[in-house]
Amino acid sequence: MRTRLRTEFQVEVPLYYPVEGVDEIFSDHRHSTTKTSSVAYARISHQIYNKLEEYYMLRDAVQAIAAEST
């Protein structure tokens, strides 16, 4: 999912997949693990270098992906 957000929507955001008994699972290339959850949490933060338009891009990307599954 993180790769898709990056390549299709030009959105870079860390994603975390909750798994029972594990605090967090990193979804980047440095950690390989099996995803057993279809739920992912995006970790966003407000920093001085972020622009409001970037949050809108994330919102639109999530809405587009969600619309595909309905």
C-alpha positions as CSV (number, residue, x, y, z in Angstrom):
1,M,0.0,0.0,0.0
2,R,2.8,2.4,0.8
3,T,4.4,1.8,-2.6
4,R,1.1,2.4,-4.3
5,L,0.5,5.7,-2.4
6,R,4.0,6.7,-3.4
7,T,4.0,5.7,-7.1
8,E,0.3,6.4,-8.1
9,F,-0.5,9.4,-5.9
10,Q,2.9,10.9,-5.0
11,V,2.1,10.6,-1.3
12,E,4.8,9.5,1.2
13,V,3.4,8.4,4.6
14,P,4.4,5.7,7.0
15,L,1.9,2.9,7.4
16,Y,1.5,0.6,10.4
17,Y,-0.4,-2.7,10.4
18,P,-1.7,-3.8,13.8
19,V,-1.1,-7.4,14.7
20,E,-2.1,-9.0,18.0
21,G,0.8,-9.3,20.3
22,V,3.0,-7.0,18.3
23,D,3.4,-3.3,19.1
24,E,4.0,-2.1,15.5
25,I,5.1,-3.4,12.2
26,F,7.1,-1.3,9.8
27,S,5.9,-1.5,6.2
28,D,9.0,-0.3,4.4
29,H,11.8,-2.2,2.6
30,R,14.0,-2.5,5.7
31,H,11.7,-4.8,7.5
32,S,10.1,-7.9,5.9
33,T,7.1,-9.3,7.7
34,T,3.8,-11.0,6.9
35,K,0.8,-8.7,7.0
36,T,-2.0,-10.5,8.7
37,S,-4.3,-7.4,8.9
38,S,-6.2,-5.6,6.2
39,V,-6.3,-2.5,8.4
40,A,-3.4,0.0,8.2
41,Y,-2.9,3.2,10.1
42,A,-1.2,6.2,8.4
43,R,1.1,8.1,10.7
44,I,0.8,11.7,9.7
45,S,2.3,14.7,11.5
46,H,2.2,18.4,11.1
47,Q,5.6,19.9,10.4
48,I,6.6,23.3,9.2
49,Y,7.7,21.9,5.9
50,N,4.4,20.2,5.2
51,K,1.8,22.0,3.0
52,L,-1.9,21.8,3.4
53,E,-2.2,20.5,-0.2
54,E,-0.2,17.4,0.8
55,Y,-2.8,16.5,3.4
56,Y,-5.5,16.9,0.7
57,M,-3.5,14.6,-1.6
58,L,-3.4,11.9,1.1
59,R,-7.1,12.3,1.7
60,D,-7.9,12.1,-2.0
61,A,-5.7,9.0,-2.4
62,V,-7.3,7.2,0.5
63,Q,-10.8,8.0,-0.8
64,A,-9.8,6.8,-4.3
65,I,-8.5,3.5,-3.0
66,A,-11.5,3.0,-0.7
67,A,-13.9,3.7,-3.6
68,E,-12.3,0.7,-5.5
69,S,-13.2,-1.7,-2.7
70,T,-16.9,-0.8,-2.6
